[in-house]
Amino acid sequence: MADGTKAVVDTSAADTAADEAALAAAIDGLAVAKDADGRASAGGGKGASTAAAVPGRTAGDVDGDTHDGPDRGSGSSTDSGDPGGSDDSDGSDADRDPDGPAVSVSEETSEITAPLSVQEIAAELAAGAAGKKPAPAQAPAKRRPTDPQPTVDPRDTATLPRTLPAPQRRSGDMIGHRYLLEECISQTDTFSSWRAVDEKLRRAVGVHLMASGHQRARKVLAAAKSAALLGDPRFVQVLDAVQEGELVYVVREWLPHSSDLAKLLADGPLEPHEAYQMVRQVADAVAAAHRRGQAHLRLTPRCVLRTDSGQYRINGIAVDAALRGLPVEGTTEDAQRSDTRAIGALLFAALTHRWPYPEDRYDLRGLPKGLQNVAPDQVRAGVHKGLSELAARALFDHPPHHAEPITTPEELVRAIAQMPRIRRPEPELPAYPAPPRHNTHALPTAPNPTRVADTTVAPLPASSRPASTRRTRRRLRRVAKATAWTVALGAIGVASWQFVDNLRNNNGAVASPLPSASSAAPTTPHPTTHTPVPIAIKEAQSYNPLGDGPEGTESIGKSIDGDPNTAWTTGWYYDQFGPKAPALKPGTGLLIDLGSPQSVSAVNVQFSGGEQAAELRLPTSAAAANPMAAKPDGFTVVGKKSGTNVEYTLDNPVTTRYLLIWLTSLTKDSDSKFRGHVAEVKVSG
């Protein structure tokens, strides 16, 4: 453009020429307004950079976009794969400067996404227009809040400023007397995102900061509140949403050992099994959210996180759209179609390693403009046929081959369920060299002069080997029979001699012969029975070294509270535990702490919800010092049982402080997910 501002514009069939002209005019007006305020230059030849002055951060592309986005000073570092109600991600750049350098921001987490979408541009253009021509002063409408306990300012948001800058904070600042800011992840004119530490619970969290006087603040708080009430573990949880003075902050979970989908695709497309797991878990979670009246509206590869256990979790539901000013007043059908299309784009990218729109996004190359509305298997060879058709039906309104489009997450879940399950590929075994042959060099005293001297020169013919094996077996059988007869005759002789000797010593009285050598084996005396003495349990902890954190911490105490009607419940799993795929891991555990070393002779475990299997394990001497940090092989298995009420009885009492109940098979609940339920654990000495 003449003013040097660049924008990403939707070129889909739904946009008309009039819309494009209006958007271009608004961008020109915004650039002029910024010149007047001294905030931007209209003749710079490129958009403003979003790189915030944050120590330790470098300039790099937020999402691998090779062209400048719109003026990032008036928007957020967001992507245009807009699943929030528009199809802007399949458009093209209205004014691409091929010679201009790419403006970028480095990224190490999933907080930052791609450049602005059309709806976000429109929201920021409206903000700029409002700053250029303020509305005539008029008395705000008197309106009482409908919420009897409002969590935000009840004033009419139309009277609030739309260009209020994000609050300025630094590393080391404390928010809400609890959250210590550590690193700024992204910074825009509207809000900033931080990695922080919850000083009260000593855990990492993510924090979004926004000025409380901003017009979006009320919608952000409302979106955060609704996301927190969702309570679905498949979504990254919103932990806190507060308006405090001039500041609004939203606190969420932080998953330090997870990788977003964009990072997973850095080295190439996903394997069919991994792509199947991704789309299955994401579609299931989004469908569940829509059933509860929630929509994501901005589902991008940066929002989909894969944990170490292989489970996918979704970040930013409702909150991301509210932070970036995306409209949420559309119909339910629009929201469902938007989220479904976004899932289709994720699957397309996972299968082809290409972004399904003309723009380059998330370090992925976009498709050529002439190669639109095509299935993934037409873009890349070797793509799984079923997944390719699924991606096309979810992404396009008119899929190829006249297939029926999928318009809602619920329909997508049903379509995935009807597909044949894709199994994890078996790992390739390493190629070991062939074992060396036995040395068959003839000895100097060998009685058989025809024995081969060197097998490397003249190996035995294949037809002669079975005969030699049969002869060897016959010899062994003859030797075994001879040995058995010798032992039997010897035993009879010894018994006869002892019998005669007893007759002589007892004056002819008949005495029972002594037992033979074969029956003289010592017998194990029965252990002395004693009354079991209950041992008090000090504490129970979730032991989950193969997962991404403790499971069921809120109900862990119910396993030792003495009430069999309450139970500790593990997290949920799509597949049963096991050593091989599709199982995510072989098990999870409940660590029992007796407080001090005790002599343990029996452990009783009661399960609820159905039959389950578990192992009783004791820590080794190396693991006894810190069993929570030990691996599962740091424990010794002393018992394996399954059922609803199992009793582990030790042959000899063992002195230990810690006991591990290692669950190896879970029960399947009514929602078709596998969970473990431990109702009560009792220890006796």
C-alpha positions in Angstrom: 0.0 0.0 0.0 1.0 3.6 -0.4 1.4 4.1 3.4 3.5 1.0 3.8 1.1 -0.8 6.1 0.6 -4.5 5.3 -2.4 -6.6 6.2 -3.6 -10.2 5.7 -6.9 -10.0 3.9 -9.4 -12.8 3.3 -9.8 -13.7 -0.4 -12.5 -16.3 0.1 -15.6 -16.3 -1.9 -17.5 -14.9 1.0 -15.7 -11.6 0.9 -16.9 -9.1 -1.6 -15.0 -6.3 -3.4 -16.8 -3.8 -1.3 -15.6 -5.3 1.9 -12.0 -5.2 0.6 -12.3 -1.6 -0.4 -13.7 -0.6 3.0 -11.0 -2.5 4.8 -8.2 -0.8 2.7 -9.7 2.6 3.4 -9.9 1.9 7.1 -6.2 0.8 7.1 -5.3 4.1 5.4 -7.2 6.0 7.9 -5.6 4.2 10.8 -2.1 4.9 9.4 -2.9 8.7 9.1 -4.2 8.7 12.7 -1.0 7.0 13.9 1.1 9.7 12.1 -0.9 12.4 13.9 -0.2 10.7 17.3 3.5 10.1 16.5 3.1 6.4 17.0 3.8 5.1 13.5 5.1 6.4 10.2 2.9 6.2 7.1 5.9 6.0 4.7 8.0 3.4 6.4 7.5 0.7 3.7 6.7 -2.0 6.3 4.5 -2.7 9.3 5.5 -2.0 12.8 7.3 -4.7 14.7 5.7 -6.4 17.6 9.0 -7.2 19.2 8.6 -5.9 22.8 11.6 -4.4 24.6 11.9 -7.4 26.8 15.4 -8.5 28.1 16.7 -11.6 26.5 14.2 -11.6 23.6 15.3 -11.4 19.9 13.5 -10.5 16.7 12.2 -13.5 14.9 9.0 -14.5 13.1 6.3 -15.3 15.6 5.0 -18.1 13.5 7.4 -18.5 10.6 5.4 -16.0 8.5 7.6 -14.7 5.8 5.8 -11.5 5.2 4.9 -8.5 7.4 1.6 -8.5 9.2 -0.5 -5.5 9.9 0.7 -2.9 12.2 1.5 -5.0 15.3 1.5 -1.9 17.5 -2.3 -1.9 17.3 -3.0 -5.5 17.6 -1.7 -8.8 19.1 0.7 -11.3 17.8 -2.0 -13.7 16.8 -2.5 -16.0 13.8 -4.8 -15.8 10.9 -5.9 -19.4 10.9 -8.8 -17.8 12.5 -11.1 -20.4 14.0 -13.1 -17.8 15.7 -15.8 -17.3 13.1 -14.0 -16.2 9.9 -12.2 -17.9 7.0 -9.4 -15.4 6.8 -6.7 -18.1 7.0 -7.4 -19.1 3.4 -7.0 -15.6 2.0 -3.9 -14.0 0.7 -1.8 -10.9 1.5 -3.5 -7.8 0.1 -0.2 -6.0 -0.2 2.8 -8.3 0.1 6.3 -6.6 -0.1 8.6 -9.4 -1.4 11.7 -7.2 -0.8 10.9 -6.1 2.7 12.5 -7.9 5.6 10.3 -10.2 7.8 9.4 -8.7 11.1 9.4 -11.3 13.8 9.6 -12.2 17.5 11.3 -15.2 18.9 9.2 -17.8 20.7 9.8 -20.6 23.1 6.3 -21.3 24.4 2.8 -21.6 23.0 1.8 -18.1 24.0 2.5 -16.4 20.7 0.7 -17.2 17.5 0.7 -15.9 13.9 -0.1 -12.4 12.6 -3.5 -10.8 12.9 -6.6 -12.2 11.3 -9.2 -10.2 9.4 -11.5 -10.0 12.4 -8.7 -8.9 14.6 -7.6 -6.3 12.1 -11.2 -5.0 12.0 -11.3 -4.8 15.8 -8.0 -2.8 15.8 -9.1 -0.6 12.9 -12.3 0.3 14.8 -10.1 1.2 17.8 -7.9 3.4 15.6 -10.9 5.1 14.1 -12.3 5.8 17.5 -9.0 7.3 18.6 -9.0 9.6 15.5 -12.6 10.9 15.7 -13.8 10.7 19.3 -17.6 10.3 19.6 -19.5 13.3 20.8 -19.8 13.6 24.6 -23.0 12.2 25.9 -24.1 10.9 29.2 -23.6 7.1 29.6 -26.8 5.1 29.7 -27.8 4.1 33.2 -27.8 0.4 33.3 -27.7 -1.9 36.3 -25.6 -5.1 36.0 -27.6 -8.2 35.6 -25.1 -10.2 37.7 -25.9 -9.7 41.4 -22.2 -10.2 42.2 -20.4 -8.6 39.2 -16.7 -9.5 38.8 -16.0 -6.5 36.5 -16.8 -2.9 36.1 -20.6 -2.7 35.5 -20.3 0.5 33.4 -21.3 0.4 29.7 -18.3 -0.8 27.8 -19.1 1.6 25.0 -17.8 4.5 27.1 -14.5 2.8 27.8 -11.3 3.5 25.7 -10.5 1.0 23.0 -6.8 1.9 22.6 -5.6 1.9 26.3 -2.1 0.5 26.3 -1.1 -2.7 28.1 0.1 -2.2 31.7 3.9 -1.9 31.9 5.4 -4.5 34.2 8.9 -5.9 34.6 10.4 -9.2 35.6 10.3 -9.5 39.4 7.0 -7.6 39.8 4.4 -9.2 42.1 0.8 -9.4 40.8 -2.0 -9.8 43.3 0.5 -10.3 46.2 0.9 -13.8 44.9 2.2 -14.2 41.3 5.8 -13.3 40.7 6.5 -12.3 37.1 9.6 -14.0 35.6 9.6 -13.8 31.8 7.5 -11.8 29.3 6.4 -14.2 26.5 4.6 -11.7 24.3 3.8 -8.0 24.4 1.3 -6.0 22.4 -0.4 -2.7 22.7 -3.5 -4.4 24.2 -2.1 -7.0 26.6 1.1 -8.9 27.7 1.6 -12.5 28.5 4.1 -13.8 31.2 5.5 -16.9 32.7 5.2 -16.5 36.4 5.5 -18.3 39.7 2.6 -18.8 42.2 4.4 -18.0 45.4 1.6 -19.5 47.5 1.6 -23.0 45.8 5.2 -22.8 44.4 4.3 -23.7 40.9 4.7 -22.1 37.4 1.7 -20.4 35.9 0.9 -18.3 32.8 -0.4 -14.7 33.3 -2.2 -12.4 30.8 -2.2 -8.7 31.8 -4.6 -6.0 30.5 -5.6 -2.5 31.6 -8.9 -2.7 33.5 -10.1 0.4 31.7 -9.8 -1.2 28.3 -13.0 -1.9 26.5 -12.1 -5.6 26.1 -11.4 -6.1 29.8 -15.0 -7.0 30.7 -15.2 -9.6 28.0 -11.9 -11.1 28.9 -13.0 -11.6 32.5 -16.3 -13.1 31.4 -14.5 -15.5 29.0 -12.0 -16.5 31.7 -14.8 -17.1 34.2 -16.7 -19.3 31.8 -13.5 -21.2 30.8 -12.7 -21.8 34.5 -16.2 -23.3 35.1 -15.7 -25.7 32.2 -13.5 -27.9 34.4 -12.5 -30.3 31.7 -8.9 -31.6 32.2 -8.4 -31.8 28.4 -8.2 -28.0 28.4 -5.5 -26.0 30.1 -7.2 -24.8 33.2 -7.9 -21.1 34.0 -6.9 -20.7 37.7 -7.7 -17.1 38.4 -9.3 -14.1 36.8 -9.2 -10.8 38.8 -9.7 -7.1 38.3 -7.5 -5.3 40.7 -7.3 -1.5 40.5 -6.1 -0.5 37.0 -5.1 -4.1 36.2 -7.0 -7.1 34.9 -5.1 -10.4 35.0 -5.9 -14.0 34.0 -3.9 -16.9 35.4 -3.7 -20.3 33.8 -1.9 -23.6 34.1 1.7 -23.8 32.8 2.7 -27.1 31.2 6.6 -27.0 31.3 7.1 -30.4 29.7 4.7 -30.1 26.8 5.2 -29.2 23.1 2.7 -27.4 20.9 1.7 -28.8 17.6 3.7 -26.2 15.7 6.9 -27.5 17.4 6.0 -31.1 16.7 5.7 -30.3 13.0 9.1 -28.6 12.8 10.8 -31.7 11.6 8.1 -33.0 9.3 4.5 -34.4 9.2 3.2 -36.6 12.0 3.0 -40.4 11.7 -0.6 -41.6 10.9 -1.1 -43.0 14.4 0.0 -39.7 16.0 -2.1 -37.6 13.7 -5.1 -39.9 14.5 -4.5 -39.5 18.2 -4.3 -35.7 17.9 -7.5 -35.2 15.9 -9.4 -37.8 18.0 -8.5 -36.2 21.3 -8.9 -32.6 20.1 -12.2 -33.2 18.4 -13.5 -35.1 21.5 -12.6 -32.2 23.8 -14.0 -29.4 21.6 -17.2 -31.4 21.1 -17.6 -31.7 24.9 -17.0 -28.0 25.3 -19.7 -27.1 22.7 -22.1 -29.4 24.5 -21.6 -27.2 27.5 -22.1 -24.0 25.5 -18.4 -23.1 25.1 -16.4 -22.5 22.0 -12.7 -21.9 21.4 -13.0 -19.6 18.4 -9.3 -19.4 17.9 -7.9 -22.9 17.7 -4.4 -22.8 16.2 -1.3 -25.1 16.2 0.0 -23.0 19.1 -3.0 -23.9 21.2 -2.7 -27.7 20.9 -0.2 -29.0 23.4 1.1 -32.6 23.7 2.3 -33.8 27.1 5.0 -36.3 27.9 2.3 -39.0 28.4 1.0 -38.5 24.8 -2.2 -36.7 25.8 -3.2 -33.6 23.9 -4.5 -30.5 25.9 -6.0 -27.4 24.4 -5.0 -23.9 25.6 -6.8 -20.6 25.4 -10.5 -21.6 25.1 -12.6 -18.5 24.9 -9.9 -16.3 26.5 -7.7 -16.0 23.4 -10.6 -14.8 21.3 -11.6 -12.2 23.9 -8.0 -10.9 24.4 -7.7 -10.3 20.7 -11.1 -8.7 20.2 -12.7 -11.4 18.1 -16.5 -11.2 18.0 -18.3 -13.9 20.0 -21.8 -12.8 19.3 -22.2 -15.1 16.3 -24.6 -18.0 16.2 -23.9 -21.4 17.7 -23.7 -22.8 14.2 -21.0 -20.3 13.2 -18.9 -21.2 16.3 -19.3 -24.9 15.7 -18.3 -24.5 12.0 -15.4 -22.3 12.9 -13.9 -24.8 15.4 -14.6 -27.7 13.1 -12.8 -26.0 10.3 -9.9 -25.2 12.6 -9.5 -28.9 13.6 -9.5 -29.8 9.9 -6.7 -27.3 9.3 -4.7 -28.8 12.2 -5.1 -32.3 10.7 -4.2 -31.1 7.2 -1.0 -29.6 8.5 -0.2 -32.7 10.5 -0.5 -34.9 7.5 1.2 -32.8 4.8 3.5 -30.4 6.7 1.9 -27.6 4.8 -0.5 -24.9 5.9 -3.8 -25.3 4.0 -4.0 -21.6 3.0 -1.8 -19.4 0.7 0.0 -17.8 3.7 3.1 -19.2 5.3 2.3 -19.9 8.9 3.7 -21.7 11.9 7.0 -22.4 10.1 4.9 -24.2 7.4 4.7 -23.2 3.8 1.3 -22.3 2.5 -0.3 -23.9 -0.5 -0.1 -22.3 -3.9 -3.2 -20.3 -4.8 -4.0 -22.7 -7.7 -3.9 -25.7 -5.3 -6.9 -24.9 -3.1 -9.7 -27.1 -1.9 -7.7 -30.3 -2.4 -7.3 -33.3 0.0 -4.0 -33.9 1.8 -3.3 -37.0 -0.2 -3.2 -34.8 -3.3 -0.6 -32.6 -1.7 1.8 -35.2 -0.4 2.3 -38.8 -1.3 1.8 -41.6 1.2 -0.9 -39.8 3.3 -3.3 -42.1 5.1 -6.5 -42.2 2.9 -9.0 -42.1 5.7 -7.4 -39.2 7.6 -7.0 -37.3 4.3 -10.7 -37.6 3.6 -11.5 -36.6 7.2 -9.4 -33.5 7.0 -11.0 -32.4 3.7 -14.5 -32.9 5.0 -13.9 -30.9 8.1 -11.9 -28.1 6.4 -13.8 -27.4 3.2 -17.4 -26.4 2.7 -17.3 -28.3 -0.6 -14.9 -31.2 -0.2 -13.4 -33.0 -3.2 -15.1 -36.0 -4.8 -18.5 -34.6 -3.7 -18.0 -35.8 -0.1 -20.3 -34.6 2.6 -18.8 -31.7 4.6 -18.5 -32.0 8.4 -19.8 -28.8 10.1 -19.8 -29.5 13.8 -17.3 -31.1 16.3 -20.0 -33.6 17.2 -20.2 -34.9 13.6 -16.4 -35.0 13.5 -16.3 -37.2 16.6 -18.8 -39.6 15.1 -16.8 -39.7 11.8 -13.6 -40.5 13.6 -15.4 -43.3 15.6 -16.5 -44.9 12.3 -12.9 -45.0 11.0 -10.8 -48.2 11.5 -8.5 -47.6 14.4 -5.0 -46.8 13.4 -2.5 -48.7 15.5 0.9 -47.5 16.5 3.7 -48.9 14.2 5.8 -51.7 15.8 9.3 -50.5 16.5 12.0 -51.8 14.2 14.3 -54.4 15.9 18.0 -53.6 15.6 19.9 -55.8 13.2 22.1 -58.1 15.2 24.9 -60.1 13.6 24.4 -63.9 13.2 25.7 -65.8 16.3 29.1 -67.6 15.6 29.0 -71.3 14.9 30.4 -73.8 17.4 34.0 -74.7 16.9 34.0 -77.9 15.0 37.8 -78.2 14.4 38.8 -81.8 14.7 40.8 -82.7 17.8 44.0 -84.7 17.4 42.4 -87.6 19.3 39.1 -87.4 17.6 37.8 -91.0 17.1 35.9 -90.0 13.9 38.4 -89.3 11.1 35.6 -88.1 8.9 34.8 -85.1 11.1 34.9 -81.8 9.2 38.0 -79.8 10.1 36.7 -76.3 9.3 33.0 -75.3 8.9 34.0 -72.1 7.2 35.5 -74.1 4.3 33.3 -77.2 4.2 30.1 -76.9 6.3 28.0 -79.9 7.0 25.2 -80.5 4.5 21.8 -79.6 5.7 20.5 -83.2 5.2 23.1 -84.6 7.7 22.2 -82.3 10.6 18.8 -83.9 11.7 20.3 -87.4 11.8 23.1 -86.2 14.0 20.6 -84.6 16.3 18.6 -87.8 16.6 21.6 -89.8 17.4 22.6 -87.4 20.2 19.1 -87.6 21.7 19.1 -91.4 21.7 22.4 -91.4 23.5 21.1 -89.0 26.1 18.0 -91.1 26.7 20.1 -94.2 27.2 22.4 -92.5 29.7 19.4 -91.1 31.6 17.8 -94.5 31.8 21.0 -96.1 33.0 21.5 -93.4 35.7 17.9 -93.8 36.9 18.3 -97.6 37.3 21.6 -97.2 39.1 20.0 -94.7 41.6 17.0 -97.0 42.1 19.1 -100.1 42.8 21.4 -98.1 45.1 18.4 -96.9 47.1 16.9 -100.4 47.3 20.3 -101.8 48.6 20.7 -99.1 51.2 17.1 -99.6 52.5 17.6 -103.4 52.6 20.8 -103.1 54.6 19.2 -100.7 57.1 16.2 -103.0 57.5 18.5 -106.0 58.3 20.6 -103.9 60.7 17.5 -102.8 62.6 16.3 -106.4 63.0 19.6 -107.4 64.5 19.7 -104.5 67.0 16.1 -105.0 68.1 16.3 -108.7 68.6 14.2 -109.5 65.6 11.5 -106.9 66.3 10.2 -105.5 63.1 11.1 -101.9 62.7 10.0 -99.5 60.0 12.8 -98.9 57.6 14.4 -95.5 57.4 13.2 -93.3 54.6 15.2 -93.7 51.4 17.5 -91.1 50.1 14.9 -89.9 47.6 12.3 -89.2 50.3 14.7 -87.7 52.9 14.2 -84.1 51.8 13.5 -81.8 54.7 10.0 -80.5 55.0 9.2 -76.8 55.7 7.4 -76.4 59.1 4.2 -74.4 59.0 4.8 -70.9 60.1 3.4 -69.9 63.5 0.2 -68.0 63.1 -0.2 -64.7 64.9 -3.0 -62.1 65.1 -2.5 -59.3 62.6 -1.9 -55.9 64.2 -3.1 -52.8 62.2 -0.5 -50.3 61.3 -1.5 -46.6 61.1 -0.8 -44.9 57.7 0.7 -41.5 57.9 0.2 -40.3 54.3 -0.7 -41.4 50.8 0.8 -39.8 47.6 0.2 -40.1 43.9 3.2 -41.8 42.3 3.2 -41.1 38.6 6.8 -41.1 37.3 5.7 -42.0 33.7 3.1 -39.2 33.4 3.1 -35.4 33.5 2.3 -34.9 37.2 0.3 -36.3 40.2 -3.1 -37.8 39.5 -6.2 -37.2 41.6 -4.5 -35.0 44.2 -7.9 -33.7 45.5 -9.1 -37.2 46.4 -5.8 -38.8 47.5 -6.8 -38.8 51.1 -9.9 -40.8 50.5 -7.8 -44.0 50.0 -6.8 -44.0 53.7 -9.8 -42.3 55.4 -11.3 -45.5 56.7 -14.4 -45.1 54.6 -14.8 -47.7 51.8 -17.5 -45.6 50.2 -15.0 -42.9 49.2 -12.1 -43.5 46.8 -9.0 -42.0 45.3 -9.6 -41.7 41.5 -6.8 -41.5 38.9 -6.8 -39.5 35.7 -8.7 -40.9 32.7 -7.2 -42.8 29.8 -8.5 -43.7 26.4 -6.7 -47.1 26.5 -5.9 -49.7 29.1 -2.5 -49.8 30.8 0.0 -52.1 29.2 3.6 -52.5 28.0 2.7 -52.1 24.3 0.8 -49.6 22.1 -1.8 -48.3 22.1 -1.3 -48.1 25.9 0.3 -44.8 27.0 2.2 -46.4 29.9 2.3 -49.6 32.0 0.8 -48.2 35.1 0.5 -45.6 37.9 0.8 -45.9 41.6 -0.3 -45.0 45.1 2.7 -44.6 47.5 1.8 -45.4 51.2 4.0 -43.7 53.9 3.9 -45.4 57.3 5.9 -42.6 58.9 8.7 -44.8 60.1 10.0 -48.3 59.3 7.4 -50.9 60.4 7.3 -54.7 60.3 4.6 -55.4 57.6 3.1 -58.8 57.1 -0.1 -58.1 55.0 -1.7 -55.3 52.9 -5.4 -55.1 52.0 -6.5 -53.0 49.0 -10.2 -52.4 48.3 -11.1 -51.1 44.8 -14.4 -49.5 43.7 -16.1 -49.3 40.3 -15.1 -52.8 39.2 -12.3 -55.3 39.1 -8.7 -53.8 38.9 -5.2 -55.3 39.0 -2.3 -54.0 41.0 1.1 -55.0 42.3 2.5 -54.6 45.8 6.0 -53.2 45.5 8.7 -52.4 48.1 11.4 -49.8 47.5 15.0 -51.0 47.2 17.7 -49.7 49.5 18.6 -47.1 46.9 15.1 -45.9 46.4 14.0 -45.9 50.1 15.7 -42.6 50.7 13.4 -40.7 48.2 10.9 -43.1 46.7 8.9 -40.3 44.9 11.9 -39.6 42.8 12.7 -43.2 42.0 11.7 -45.0 38.8 9.3 -48.0 38.9 12.2 -50.4 38.5 13.5 -49.0 41.8 10.8 -51.1 43.6 10.7 -54.9 44.1 7.4 -56.7 43.3 6.3 -58.9 46.2 2.7 -59.6 45.0 0.4 -59.4 42.0 -3.4 -59.7 42.3 -6.6 -58.5 40.7 -10.2 -58.1 41.9 -12.3 -55.7 43.9 -10.8 -56.6 47.3 -7.3 -58.1 47.3 -5.1 -59.3 50.1 -1.3 -59.3 49.8 0.2 -61.7 52.5 3.9 -61.7 52.9 5.6 -65.1 53.7 7.9 -63.3 56.1 7.3 -59.9 57.6 9.3 -57.1 56.0 10.5 -54.0 57.7 9.8 -50.9 55.5 8.4 -47.4 55.7 7.0 -47.2 52.2 4.7 -49.4 50.2 3.7 -48.9 46.6 0.3 -50.0 45.2 1.2 -50.1 41.4 -2.0 -50.2 39.3 -1.6 -52.2 36.1 -5.2 -52.5 35.0 -8.0 -50.0 35.4 -11.7 -50.2 35.2 -13.7 -48.8 32.3 -16.2 -46.2 33.5 -19.6 -45.3 32.0 -18.0 -42.7 29.7 -15.8 -45.4 28.1 -12.7 -44.0 29.7 -10.3 -46.0 31.9 -9.8 -44.9 35.5 -8.5 -46.4 38.7 -10.5 -46.2 42.0 -8.8 -47.1 45.3 -11.3 -47.0 48.1 -9.3 -48.1 51.0 -5.7 -49.4 51.9 -5.1 -51.2 55.2 -1.7 -52.4 56.4 -1.1 -55.0 59.1 2.1 -56.1 61.0 
